[in-house]
């Protein structure tokens, strides 16, 4: 008997691609990545999966943290506000994402190394798997 | 036979949620989260009005810095499952 094997998409790849596309559509010049580059750009959104387990055989539920840097506190908050809005709207705009809910709203948490302005928020997303 | 009405015994539920057995389970999970988060994380327990609670927190400057930089404690949450 053949058993269907379901693989989940890379949550980080899904979110980096989605957020990059949405920010570009809004003409917001921000780098979106899973790591901080050696020279941090003025506006950066770092997206990292930090946990989460599958909900069932076909749905993964990654917990994802978004770190949003900008030159000023006001700009960092504004960037986080747009990214957050786009991420919460993702279920209607992405085939792979069924549901997003917030587990930690935006926090004003300056970068501990440089004290640069940074806002952080955390979500759990439900991402559909596919047969491999 | 169908149930007409379900009445919850709230005081018994509260007693259960404030029992040593529930605290022991919460403590076990809290300890796992703290261990996964690494050095400098600690667990505190207390009995609330309606239920037992444990609190995992950053107890040293190094742990606070790791949490601010890498969200270490948040990333350890899954260790508290199951």
Backbone of each chain as ProteinMPNN parsed JSONL, in Angstrom:
{"seq_chain_A": "XXXXXXXXXXXXXXXXXXXXXXXXXXXXXXXXXXXXXXXXXXXXXXXXXXXXXXXXXXXXXXXXXXXXXXXXXXXXXXXXXXXXXXXXXXXXXXXXXXXXXXXXXXXXXXXXXXXXXXXXXXXXXXXXXXXX", "coords_chain_A": {"N_chain_A": [[0.838, -1.191, 0.0], [0.58, 2.156, -0.926], [1.754, 4.934, 0.803], [0.889, 8.244, 1.406], [3.204, 10.814, 1.534], [3.713, 13.682, 3.308], [5.136, 16.83, 3.029], [6.164, 19.784, 4.714], [6.229, 23.255, 3.839], [9.166, 25.398, 3.847], [9.028, 27.534, 6.436], [10.402, 29.909, 6.861], [11.338, 30.52, 4.293], [8.916, 30.853, 2.947], [7.818, 33.082, 4.284], [9.826, 35.055, 3.974], [9.852, 35.39, 1.203], [7.189, 36.208, 0.773], [6.914, 38.574, 2.394], [8.938, 40.184, 1.301], [7.957, 40.566, -1.304], [5.539, 41.899, -0.764], [6.407, 44.258, 0.524], [7.916, 45.402, -1.516], [5.903, 45.906, -3.338], [4.718, 47.978, -2.086], [6.557, 49.889, -2.374], [8.509, 50.06, -0.423], [11.68, 50.238, 0.743], [13.263, 47.822, 2.01], [15.412, 45.405, 3.406], [14.852, 41.942, 3.457], [15.383, 39.146, 5.338], [16.834, 36.104, 6.762], [18.911, 36.364, 8.384], [21.105, 38.765, 9.969], [22.83, 40.884, 7.899], [26.435, 41.36, 7.41], [27.003, 44.097, 7.225], [24.564, 45.968, 8.422], [21.626, 46.852, 6.73], [19.811, 49.981, 6.346], [17.023, 49.658, 6.688], [15.676, 46.769, 7.843], [14.202, 43.565, 7.858], [14.183, 40.896, 9.829], [13.506, 37.516, 9.676], [12.613, 34.73, 11.451], [12.208, 31.323, 12.174], [11.212, 30.036, 15.235], [10.197, 27.895, 16.502], [7.371, 25.733, 17.106], [4.953, 23.281, 16.106], [3.613, 20.575, 14.067], [0.125, 20.718, 13.203], [-1.588, 18.791, 12.293], [-1.618, 16.018, 9.975], [-1.345, 17.408, 7.626], [-0.902, 20.067, 8.074], [1.265, 22.537, 9.151], [2.507, 24.386, 11.977], [4.301, 26.786, 12.41], [6.135, 28.879, 14.701], [6.953, 32.178, 14.345], [9.312, 34.783, 14.383], [9.514, 38.264, 13.912], [11.848, 40.671, 13.376], [12.235, 44.064, 13.207], [14.158, 46.537, 11.932], [15.092, 50.012, 11.777], [16.3, 53.351, 10.956], [15.294, 55.223, 12.819], [13.273, 55.289, 15.79], [10.606, 55.792, 15.267], [10.427, 55.181, 12.551], [11.1, 52.485, 12.643], [8.965, 51.418, 14.056], [6.929, 52.038, 12.271], [7.66, 50.472, 10.082], [7.451, 47.908, 11.209], [4.734, 47.941, 11.679], [3.608, 47.882, 9.098], [4.647, 45.462, 8.11], [3.572, 43.672, 9.933], [0.817, 44.032, 9.444], [0.652, 43.091, 6.81], [1.475, 40.444, 7.178], [-0.54, 39.448, 8.846], [-2.581, 39.571, 7.057], [-2.017, 37.62, 5.329], [-3.276, 34.987, 4.943], [-5.365, 35.413, 3.09], [-4.017, 35.942, 0.795], [-2.095, 34.153, 0.088], [-1.492, 30.919, -1.101], [-0.35, 28.883, 0.385], [-0.678, 29.508, 3.012], [-2.907, 29.13, 5.613], [-3.868, 30.268, 7.921], [-3.19, 32.847, 10.286], [-2.099, 33.822, 13.436], [-1.527, 36.116, 16.093], [0.968, 35.888, 18.538], [2.581, 37.408, 20.022], [2.488, 40.747, 20.296], [3.698, 43.848, 18.732], [6.791, 44.884, 20.061], [8.81, 47.328, 21.52], [11.987, 46.951, 21.221], [15.059, 47.661, 21.402], [18.045, 46.979, 19.486], [20.336, 44.852, 21.095], [23.076, 44.984, 20.737], [23.812, 47.275, 19.231], [22.086, 49.178, 20.051], [20.305, 50.157, 18.257], [17.16, 51.28, 16.868], [14.488, 48.986, 17.09], [11.724, 46.961, 16.404], [9.772, 44.23, 17.499], [7.812, 41.403, 16.727], [5.663, 38.499, 17.086], [4.318, 35.639, 15.497], [2.068, 32.842, 14.956], [1.726, 30.687, 12.299], [-0.422, 28.86, 10.097], [0.595, 26.572, 7.889], [0.159, 24.948, 4.819], [0.94, 21.587, 3.961], [2.392, 19.529, 1.334], [2.121, 16.775, -0.966], [4.909, 14.703, -1.384]], "CA_chain_A": [[0.0, 0.0, 0.0], [1.351, 3.397, -0.982], [1.407, 5.94, 1.817], [1.222, 9.606, 0.989], [4.16, 11.5, 2.408], [3.445, 15.125, 3.235], [6.221, 17.699, 3.514], [5.745, 21.166, 4.942], [7.144, 24.239, 3.233], [10.043, 26.137, 4.756], [8.297, 28.723, 6.909], [11.224, 31.111, 6.649], [11.332, 30.836, 2.856], [7.578, 31.348, 2.61], [7.619, 34.441, 4.807], [10.782, 35.99, 3.362], [9.361, 35.671, -0.142], [5.933, 36.96, 0.853], [7.125, 39.927, 2.929], [9.717, 40.919, 0.288], [7.05, 40.94, -2.395], [4.553, 42.883, -0.305], [7.07, 45.544, 0.776], [8.273, 45.96, -2.825], [4.664, 46.421, -3.93], [4.43, 49.253, -1.403], [7.742, 50.744, -2.59], [9.279, 50.198, 0.825], [13.014, 49.678, 0.513], [13.767, 47.136, 3.201], [15.964, 44.071, 3.171], [14.146, 40.904, 4.211], [16.322, 38.022, 5.383], [16.78, 35.307, 7.997], [20.087, 36.721, 9.195], [21.537, 40.162, 9.848], [24.055, 40.948, 7.086], [27.614, 41.926, 8.095], [26.665, 45.518, 7.355], [23.104, 45.974, 8.466], [21.002, 47.925, 5.955], [19.015, 50.925, 7.148], [15.754, 49.019, 7.043], [15.852, 45.315, 7.763], [13.238, 42.692, 8.524], [14.745, 39.557, 10.015], [12.415, 36.562, 9.903], [13.222, 33.49, 11.929], [11.342, 30.351, 12.828], [11.807, 29.71, 16.526], [9.528, 26.748, 17.102], [6.076, 25.352, 16.532], [4.848, 21.88, 15.677], [2.516, 20.362, 13.118], [-1.217, 20.65, 13.787], [-2.053, 17.47, 11.88], [-0.77, 15.454, 8.922], [-1.193, 18.282, 6.45], [-0.773, 21.479, 8.454], [2.335, 22.887, 10.078], [2.196, 25.623, 12.715], [5.55, 27.387, 12.887], [6.152, 30.162, 15.393], [7.908, 32.979, 13.581], [9.601, 36.101, 14.964], [9.876, 39.318, 12.954], [12.629, 41.786, 13.942], [12.196, 45.151, 12.217], [15.091, 47.637, 12.232], [15.088, 51.212, 10.935], [17.197, 54.333, 11.571], [14.69, 55.887, 13.975], [12.247, 54.504, 16.478], [9.333, 55.995, 14.558], [10.487, 54.409, 11.307], [11.094, 51.056, 12.976], [7.589, 51.079, 14.41], [6.126, 52.096, 11.037], [7.995, 49.281, 9.287], [6.834, 46.762, 11.881], [3.281, 48.064, 11.511], [3.259, 47.423, 7.745], [4.958, 44.028, 8.004], [2.568, 42.978, 10.743], [-0.467, 44.064, 8.727], [0.751, 42.2, 5.659], [1.545, 39.053, 7.653], [-1.866, 39.052, 9.336], [-3.461, 39.471, 5.882], [-1.453, 36.6, 4.433], [-4.156, 33.878, 4.557], [-6.165, 35.73, 1.907], [-3.167, 36.276, -0.343], [-1.102, 33.117, -0.159], [-2.093, 29.585, -1.138], [0.231, 27.97, 1.373], [-0.981, 29.944, 4.381], [-4.333, 29.017, 5.902], [-4.273, 31.03, 9.102], [-2.113, 33.477, 11.054], [-2.53, 34.546, 14.631], [-0.432, 36.773, 16.782], [1.21, 35.419, 19.904], [3.275, 38.498, 20.712], [2.36, 41.971, 19.52], [4.93, 44.613, 18.576], [7.517, 45.3, 21.263], [9.929, 48.228, 21.264], [13.117, 46.223, 21.808], [16.262, 48.068, 20.663], [19.092, 45.974, 19.27], [21.192, 44.86, 22.285], [24.483, 45.25, 20.395], [24.041, 48.637, 18.737], [21.017, 50.027, 20.588], [19.509, 50.68, 17.141], [15.718, 51.047, 17.031], [14.013, 47.701, 16.574], [10.445, 46.464, 16.913], [9.705, 42.772, 17.361], [6.525, 40.751, 16.995], [5.701, 37.046, 16.89], [3.057, 35.024, 15.069], [2.021, 31.429, 14.58], [1.023, 30.565, 11.018], [-0.751, 27.504, 9.666], [1.063, 26.413, 6.51], [-0.249, 23.663, 4.252], [1.956, 20.729, 3.384], [2.028, 18.95, 0.038], [2.628, 15.414, -1.169], [6.205, 14.621, -2.081]], "C_chain_A": [[0.879, 1.25, 0.0], [0.856, 4.368, 0.104], [1.799, 7.309, 1.285], [2.159, 10.244, 2.017], [3.993, 13.005, 2.204], [4.648, 15.895, 3.796], [5.684, 19.115, 3.672], [6.733, 22.122, 4.277], [8.055, 24.862, 4.292], [9.332, 27.424, 5.16], [9.097, 29.992, 6.637], [11.225, 31.508, 5.172], [9.989, 31.428, 2.439], [7.419, 32.802, 3.055], [8.588, 35.453, 4.201], [10.281, 36.382, 1.968], [8.119, 36.569, -0.095], [6.159, 38.4, 1.306], [7.926, 40.775, 1.939], [8.81, 41.447, -0.811], [6.102, 42.043, -1.972], [5.194, 44.25, -0.039], [7.456, 46.208, -0.542], [7.037, 46.567, -3.483], [4.275, 47.762, -3.307], [5.58, 50.246, -1.546], [8.48, 51.049, -1.294], [10.613, 49.481, 0.623], [13.554, 49.085, 1.802], [14.312, 45.779, 2.782], [15.19, 43.078, 4.039], [15.004, 39.649, 4.174], [16.141, 37.246, 6.681], [17.971, 35.594, 8.908], [20.369, 38.209, 9.031], [22.822, 40.167, 9.021], [25.196, 41.594, 7.866], [27.455, 43.436, 8.283], [25.148, 45.624, 7.295], [22.543, 47.132, 7.643], [20.138, 48.809, 6.853], [17.703, 50.297, 7.618], [15.894, 47.52, 6.807], [14.707, 44.618, 8.489], [13.893, 41.326, 8.612], [13.611, 38.622, 10.414], [13.031, 35.229, 10.308], [12.175, 32.592, 12.567], [11.989, 29.976, 14.154], [11.088, 28.56, 17.22], [8.22, 26.447, 16.399], [6.114, 23.93, 16.021], [3.698, 21.75, 14.682], [1.194, 20.267, 13.868], [-1.82, 19.278, 13.502], [-1.157, 17.01, 10.72], [-0.473, 16.427, 7.787], [-0.946, 19.751, 6.792], [0.338, 21.672, 9.491], [1.966, 24.192, 10.793], [3.478, 26.235, 13.274], [5.31, 28.665, 13.679], [7.284, 30.981, 14.781], [8.057, 34.361, 14.223], [10.044, 37.057, 13.864], [10.592, 40.425, 13.711], [12.701, 42.874, 12.88], [13.077, 46.314, 12.673], [14.857, 48.802, 11.277], [15.923, 52.272, 11.664], [16.608, 55.041, 12.794], [13.614, 54.987, 14.57], [10.908, 54.596, 15.738], [9.305, 55.172, 13.269], [10.437, 52.9, 11.573], [9.681, 50.598, 13.328], [6.704, 51.055, 13.164], [6.388, 50.865, 10.164], [7.336, 48.041, 9.894], [5.32, 46.756, 11.684], [2.845, 47.529, 10.142], [3.496, 45.915, 7.618], [3.913, 43.21, 8.759], [1.233, 42.901, 10.01], [-0.447, 43.097, 7.544], [0.754, 40.724, 6.095], [0.168, 38.586, 8.13], [-2.864, 38.901, 8.188], [-3.056, 38.324, 4.967], [-2.424, 35.473, 4.04], [-5.009, 34.158, 3.312], [-5.347, 35.927, 0.647], [-2.153, 35.2, -0.701], [-1.769, 31.749, -0.11], [-1.596, 28.692, -0.008], [-0.183, 28.3, 2.803], [-2.487, 29.928, 4.63], [-4.777, 29.959, 7.012], [-3.039, 31.641, 9.761], [-2.716, 34.073, 12.311], [-1.309, 35.011, 15.422], [-0.27, 36.176, 18.174], [1.991, 36.452, 20.71], [3.218, 39.74, 19.846], [3.665, 42.754, 19.496], [5.508, 45.082, 19.92], [8.657, 46.21, 20.833], [11.147, 47.643, 21.978], [14.387, 46.569, 21.031], [17.295, 46.955, 20.565], [20.074, 46.005, 20.452], [22.649, 45.202, 21.977], [24.717, 46.723, 20.055], [23.078, 49.665, 19.332], [20.192, 50.683, 19.477], [18.031, 50.4, 17.377], [15.286, 49.736, 16.376], [12.674, 47.388, 17.226], [10.346, 44.983, 16.582], [8.277, 42.301, 17.577], [6.586, 39.291, 16.576], [4.332, 36.521, 16.468], [3.209, 33.505, 15.001], [1.19, 31.36, 13.31], [0.681, 29.098, 10.774], [-0.415, 27.388, 8.187], [0.733, 25.005, 6.011], [0.951, 22.891, 3.716], [1.502, 20.219, 2.026], [2.703, 17.59, -0.108], [3.973, 15.481, -1.889], [6.417, 13.197, -2.577]], "O_chain_A": [[1.795, 1.385, 0.811], [-0.348, 4.568, 0.267], [2.904, 7.501, 0.778], [1.906, 10.2, 3.22], [4.113, 13.523, 1.094], [5.107, 15.627, 4.906], [4.866, 19.582, 2.88], [7.923, 21.828, 4.171], [7.743, 24.847, 5.482], [9.07, 28.291, 4.326], [8.544, 31.015, 6.235], [11.126, 32.69, 4.841], [9.935, 32.388, 1.671], [6.944, 33.645, 2.294], [8.205, 36.594, 3.943], [10.286, 37.558, 1.604], [8.018, 37.555, -0.826], [5.66, 39.337, 0.683], [7.629, 41.956, 1.756], [8.884, 42.613, -1.198], [5.877, 43.002, -2.71], [4.597, 45.284, -0.341], [7.343, 47.425, -0.683], [7.119, 47.621, -4.112], [3.588, 48.572, -3.93], [5.58, 51.306, -0.921], [9.003, 52.146, -1.097], [10.659, 48.278, 0.367], [14.22, 49.764, 2.584], [13.75, 45.1, 1.923], [14.911, 43.346, 5.208], [15.319, 39.143, 3.097], [15.404, 37.659, 7.576], [18.03, 35.131, 10.047], [19.922, 38.833, 8.069], [23.801, 39.522, 9.399], [24.966, 42.289, 8.856], [27.733, 43.977, 9.352], [24.533, 45.397, 6.252], [22.947, 48.278, 7.841], [19.783, 48.429, 7.969], [17.331, 50.394, 8.788], [16.195, 47.075, 5.699], [14.3, 45.02, 9.579], [14.129, 40.675, 7.594], [12.861, 38.889, 11.352], [13.865, 34.673, 9.594], [11.367, 33.032, 13.385], [13.172, 29.638, 14.199], [11.34, 28.284, 18.393], [7.995, 26.848, 15.257], [7.146, 23.434, 15.568], [2.918, 22.681, 14.481], [1.14, 19.802, 15.007], [-2.475, 18.682, 14.357], [-0.071, 17.552, 10.515], [0.524, 16.287, 7.078], [-0.798, 20.582, 5.896], [0.34, 21.052, 10.554], [1.202, 25.001, 10.265], [3.707, 26.202, 14.483], [4.402, 29.438, 13.372], [8.427, 30.528, 14.71], [7.072, 35.017, 14.56], [10.845, 36.703, 12.999], [10.007, 41.05, 14.595], [13.177, 42.629, 11.772], [12.784, 46.985, 13.663], [14.476, 48.61, 10.122], [16.223, 52.119, 12.848], [17.345, 55.416, 13.706], [13.122, 54.057, 13.93], [10.184, 53.61, 15.604], [8.296, 54.549, 12.937], [9.815, 52.144, 10.827], [9.259, 49.51, 12.936], [5.848, 50.184, 13.009], [5.466, 50.291, 9.585], [6.741, 47.231, 9.184], [4.705, 45.699, 11.541], [1.846, 46.817, 10.034], [2.656, 45.186, 7.088], [3.437, 42.184, 8.272], [0.598, 41.848, 9.958], [-1.414, 42.373, 7.309], [0.122, 39.876, 5.466], [-0.24, 37.459, 7.85], [-3.866, 38.198, 8.318], [-3.694, 38.09, 3.94], [-2.394, 35.039, 2.889], [-5.336, 33.236, 2.565], [-5.901, 36.064, -0.444], [-1.432, 35.329, -1.69], [-2.525, 31.455, 0.816], [-2.335, 27.845, 0.494], [-0.054, 27.467, 3.7], [-3.247, 30.618, 3.951], [-5.928, 30.397, 7.039], [-1.973, 31.025, 9.79], [-3.737, 34.758, 12.249], [-0.244, 34.395, 15.414], [-1.248, 35.983, 18.896], [2.051, 36.374, 21.937], [3.83, 39.784, 18.778], [4.63, 42.376, 20.16], [4.797, 45.601, 20.78], [9.385, 45.898, 19.89], [11.316, 47.818, 23.185], [14.756, 45.851, 20.102], [17.4, 46.103, 21.448], [20.594, 47.071, 20.782], [23.377, 45.659, 22.858], [25.677, 47.339, 20.519], [23.24, 50.869, 19.136], [19.469, 51.648, 19.723], [17.679, 49.404, 18.008], [15.677, 49.429, 15.249], [12.509, 47.528, 18.438], [10.782, 44.539, 15.52], [7.605, 42.751, 18.505], [7.457, 38.895, 15.802], [3.31, 36.919, 17.025], [4.316, 32.967, 14.989], [0.088, 31.904, 13.248], [1.413, 28.204, 11.198], [-1.051, 28.016, 7.34], [0.993, 24.011, 6.689], [1.854, 23.459, 3.101], [0.365, 20.449, 1.616], [3.711, 17.3, 0.535], [4.144, 16.213, -2.864], [7.443, 12.903, -3.19]]}, "seq_chain_B": "XXXXXXXXXXXXXXXXXXXXXXXXXXXXXXXXXXXXXXXXXXXXXXXXXXXXXXXXXXXXXXXXXXXXXXXXXXXXXXXXXX", "coords_chain_B": {"N_chain_B": [[-28.756, 7.598, 27.739], [-29.659, 10.927, 27.244], [-27.946, 13.81, 28.462], [-29.422, 16.28, 30.429], [-28.465, 18.552, 31.604], [-25.348, 19.948, 32.339], [-23.495, 20.271, 35.12], [-20.871, 22.039, 36.379], [-18.443, 21.457, 38.854], [-17.148, 23.907, 40.268], [-15.554, 24.587, 42.467], [-14.241, 22.221, 43.001], [-12.81, 21.914, 40.647], [-11.158, 24.128, 40.808], [-9.73, 23.403, 43.075], [-8.384, 21.167, 42.115], [-6.797, 22.369, 40.087], [-5.109, 23.775, 41.671], [-3.563, 21.967, 42.909], [-0.892, 19.944, 44.364], [-0.053, 18.024, 42.523], [-0.63, 19.106, 39.979], [1.003, 21.333, 40.123], [3.479, 20.054, 40.217], [3.63, 18.968, 37.658], [3.564, 21.29, 36.092], [5.918, 22.428, 36.99], [7.758, 20.571, 36.083], [7.54, 20.948, 33.317], [8.244, 23.641, 33.136], [10.876, 23.525, 34.029], [11.988, 22.097, 31.935], [11.755, 23.92, 29.811], [13.4, 25.989, 30.779], [15.829, 24.625, 30.874], [16.244, 24.068, 28.163], [16.472, 26.655, 27.212], [18.865, 27.419, 28.307], [21.855, 28.369, 30.209], [21.398, 30.626, 32.94], [18.702, 30.956, 33.026], [15.707, 30.731, 34.89], [13.227, 29.199, 37.058], [10.134, 29.964, 38.496], [7.649, 29.333, 40.877], [4.222, 29.617, 41.786], [1.195, 29.612, 43.719], [-1.765, 30.472, 42.41], [-4.869, 32.363, 42.639], [-6.831, 30.864, 41.371], [-5.468, 28.841, 40.044], [-2.457, 26.862, 39.713], [0.776, 28.194, 38.86], [3.687, 28.545, 36.808], [6.676, 30.331, 36.145], [8.951, 31.097, 33.774], [12.021, 32.636, 33.475], [14.481, 35.134, 32.491], [17.382, 35.211, 34.283], [19.862, 36.31, 34.542], [22.168, 38.902, 33.446], [23.45, 38.068, 31.061], [21.704, 36.149, 30.036], [19.48, 37.739, 29.632], [20.432, 39.386, 27.63], [20.858, 37.506, 25.603], [18.244, 36.764, 25.127], [17.207, 39.168, 24.17], [18.707, 39.44, 21.845], [18.549, 36.984, 20.389], [16.118, 35.824, 20.983], [16.019, 33.683, 22.773], [14.657, 32.47, 24.979], [12.012, 32.471, 24.121], [12.277, 30.775, 21.961], [12.615, 28.414, 23.255], [10.227, 27.548, 24.133], [8.788, 25.368, 23.054], [9.794, 23.164, 24.345], [8.286, 22.807, 26.542], [6.071, 21.415, 25.87], [3.765, 18.596, 25.891]], "CA_chain_B": [[-29.705, 8.635, 28.117], [-29.018, 12.23, 27.05], [-27.815, 14.675, 29.639], [-30.206, 17.51, 30.361], [-27.707, 19.702, 32.065], [-24.048, 19.616, 32.902], [-23.111, 21.244, 36.151], [-19.464, 21.933, 36.755], [-18.125, 21.713, 40.26], [-16.054, 24.871, 40.127], [-14.619, 24.562, 43.595], [-13.405, 21.02, 42.838], [-11.876, 22.21, 39.553], [-10.155, 25.055, 41.365], [-8.889, 22.625, 43.994], [-7.503, 20.35, 41.274], [-5.824, 23.228, 39.398], [-4.173, 24.315, 42.663], [-3.044, 20.809, 43.644], [0.552, 19.672, 44.23], [0.208, 17.237, 41.318], [-0.593, 20.038, 38.84], [2.221, 22.135, 40.28], [4.633, 19.217, 39.859], [3.659, 18.869, 36.196], [3.971, 22.602, 35.572], [7.326, 22.602, 37.323], [8.514, 19.704, 35.164], [7.562, 21.609, 32.007], [9.018, 24.869, 33.275], [12.294, 23.15, 34.101], [12.433, 21.715, 30.579], [11.906, 25.163, 29.037], [14.587, 26.681, 31.278], [17.011, 23.869, 30.463], [16.414, 24.278, 26.725], [16.907, 28.047, 26.991], [20.283, 27.469, 28.65], [22.293, 28.952, 31.484], [20.89, 31.952, 33.268], [17.232, 30.961, 33.049], [15.227, 30.158, 36.14], [11.788, 28.911, 37.13], [9.51, 30.379, 39.746], [6.292, 28.792, 40.945], [3.353, 30.141, 42.831], [-0.193, 29.148, 43.673], [-2.646, 31.6, 42.18], [-6.199, 32.276, 43.248], [-7.614, 29.813, 40.716], [-4.654, 27.756, 39.497], [-1.006, 26.934, 39.894], [1.495, 28.816, 37.744], [5.142, 28.662, 36.862], [7.172, 31.47, 35.388], [10.339, 30.895, 33.363], [12.504, 33.984, 33.213], [15.917, 35.348, 32.355], [17.815, 35.587, 35.635], [21.192, 36.931, 34.523], [22.324, 39.839, 32.326], [23.806, 37.355, 29.828], [20.481, 35.522, 29.517], [18.626, 38.83, 29.129], [21.01, 39.823, 26.36], [20.591, 36.448, 24.622], [16.823, 36.848, 24.784], [17.013, 40.363, 23.347], [19.349, 39.268, 20.541], [18.172, 35.763, 19.656], [14.825, 35.318, 21.463], [16.369, 32.351, 23.274], [13.618, 31.902, 25.842], [10.843, 32.219, 23.268], [12.575, 29.607, 21.131], [12.633, 27.223, 24.103], [8.853, 27.257, 24.58], [8.306, 24.048, 22.627], [10.257, 22.138, 25.29], [7.268, 22.656, 27.568], [4.915, 20.652, 25.357], [3.618, 17.165, 26.102]], "C_chain_B": [[-29.049, 10.012, 27.981], [-28.969, 13.033, 28.345], [-28.671, 15.915, 29.448], [-29.327, 18.722, 30.642], [-26.39, 19.225, 32.664], [-23.682, 20.696, 33.911], [-21.672, 21.008, 36.553], [-19.296, 22.247, 38.231], [-16.89, 22.627, 40.281], [-15.059, 24.815, 41.276], [-13.692, 23.344, 43.495], [-12.383, 21.23, 41.722], [-10.758, 23.126, 40.054], [-9.191, 24.311, 42.286], [-7.888, 21.772, 43.21], [-6.399, 21.202, 40.64], [-4.81, 23.841, 40.36], [-3.509, 23.183, 43.457], [-1.538, 20.65, 43.456], [0.884, 18.892, 42.959], [0.282, 18.13, 40.083], [0.662, 20.902, 38.922], [3.451, 21.336, 39.861], [4.766, 19.109, 38.341], [4.095, 20.197, 35.573], [5.459, 22.833, 35.814], [8.209, 21.789, 36.369], [8.643, 20.382, 33.796], [8.411, 22.887, 32.054], [10.513, 24.587, 33.312], [12.831, 22.772, 32.73], [12.661, 22.954, 29.722], [13.183, 25.891, 29.462], [15.865, 25.964, 30.836], [17.295, 24.072, 28.978], [16.936, 25.685, 26.446], [18.369, 28.233, 27.367], [20.569, 28.187, 29.96], [21.683, 30.339, 31.686], [19.379, 32.061, 33.237], [16.745, 30.23, 34.287], [13.708, 29.991, 36.104], [11.271, 29.317, 38.506], [8.097, 29.808, 39.755], [5.498, 29.502, 42.029], [1.932, 29.634, 42.612], [-1.083, 30.372, 43.551], [-3.995, 31.399, 42.837], [-6.989, 31.095, 42.68], [-6.794, 28.648, 40.181], [-3.182, 27.976, 39.821], [-0.373, 27.568, 38.661], [2.992, 28.612, 37.926], [5.552, 29.744, 35.877], [8.631, 31.174, 35.058], [10.875, 32.259, 32.948], [14.017, 34.028, 33.069], [16.422, 35.92, 33.676], [19.186, 36.246, 35.666], [21.259, 37.931, 33.366], [22.64, 39.141, 31.005], [22.571, 36.717, 29.191], [19.534, 36.584, 28.958], [19.122, 39.319, 27.764], [20.733, 38.792, 25.265], [19.129, 36.488, 24.181], [16.571, 38.039, 23.864], [17.587, 40.167, 21.946], [18.722, 38.125, 19.732], [16.834, 35.17, 20.079], [14.963, 33.887, 22.007], [15.251, 31.697, 24.077], [12.359, 31.57, 25.039], [11.043, 30.945, 22.445], [12.576, 28.308, 21.937], [11.234, 26.778, 24.511], [8.386, 25.846, 24.231], [8.736, 22.931, 23.575], [9.21, 21.903, 26.385], [6.056, 21.862, 27.103], [4.946, 19.209, 25.862], [4.137, 16.618, 27.416]], "O_chain_B": [[-27.982, 10.237, 28.551], [-29.85, 12.931, 29.198], [-28.631, 16.531, 28.383], [-29.441, 19.765, 29.999], [-26.335, 18.234, 33.392], [-23.577, 21.876, 33.578], [-21.302, 19.925, 37.007], [-19.913, 23.162, 38.776], [-15.751, 22.162, 40.307], [-13.856, 24.979, 41.071], [-12.517, 23.416, 43.852], [-11.239, 20.788, 41.826], [-9.58, 22.921, 39.759], [-7.986, 24.563, 42.274], [-6.718, 21.664, 43.575], [-5.227, 20.825, 40.648], [-3.78, 24.362, 39.935], [-2.962, 23.409, 44.537], [-0.975, 21.167, 42.492], [1.957, 19.065, 42.381], [1.152, 17.942, 39.232], [1.306, 21.168, 37.907], [4.358, 21.873, 39.226], [5.872, 19.153, 37.803], [4.898, 20.219, 34.64], [6.167, 23.362, 34.957], [9.255, 22.253, 35.914], [9.717, 20.388, 33.195], [9.185, 23.172, 31.141], [11.312, 25.306, 32.713], [13.974, 23.079, 32.393], [13.647, 23.032, 28.989], [13.954, 26.352, 28.62], [16.853, 26.602, 30.472], [18.449, 24.23, 28.579], [17.751, 25.88, 25.544], [19.046, 29.101, 26.816], [19.664, 28.558, 30.708], [21.485, 31.104, 30.742], [18.833, 33.152, 33.405], [17.32, 29.215, 34.681], [13.013, 30.551, 35.257], [11.894, 29.046, 39.532], [7.426, 29.809, 38.724], [6.04, 29.927, 43.05], [1.527, 29.284, 41.503], [-1.153, 31.201, 44.458], [-4.233, 30.394, 43.507], [-7.718, 30.415, 43.402], [-7.343, 27.584, 39.894], [-2.734, 29.075, 40.147], [-0.917, 27.49, 37.56], [3.493, 28.521, 39.046], [4.852, 30.023, 34.904], [9.455, 31.019, 35.96], [10.246, 32.958, 32.153], [14.732, 33.106, 33.463], [15.961, 36.965, 34.133], [19.625, 36.697, 36.724], [20.493, 37.819, 32.409], [22.164, 39.561, 29.951], [22.408, 36.737, 27.971], [18.871, 36.366, 27.944], [18.331, 39.623, 26.87], [20.412, 39.155, 24.134], [18.817, 36.272, 23.01], [15.817, 37.937, 22.897], [17.028, 40.666, 20.969], [18.408, 38.28, 18.552], [16.45, 34.112, 19.581], [14.138, 33.015, 21.734], [14.936, 30.523, 23.882], [11.726, 30.534, 25.246], [10.121, 30.151, 22.258], [12.541, 27.221, 21.36], [11.075, 25.745, 25.161], [7.68, 25.206, 25.011], [8.113, 21.87, 23.607], [9.263, 20.888, 27.079], [5.115, 21.66, 27.871], [5.999, 18.676, 26.211], [4.046, 15.415, 27.664]]}, "name": "protein", "num_of_chains": 2, "seq": "XXXXXXXXXXXXXXXXXXXXXXXXXXXXXXXXXXXXXXXXXXXXXXXXXXXXXXXXXXXXXXXXXXXXXXXXXXXXXXXXXXXXXXXXXXXXXXXXXXXXXXXXXXXXXXXXXXXXXXXXXXXXXXXXXXXXXXXXXXXXXXXXXXXXXXXXXXXXXXXXXXXXXXXXXXXXXXXXXXXXXXXXXXXXXXXXXXXXXXXXXXXXXXXXXXXXXX"}
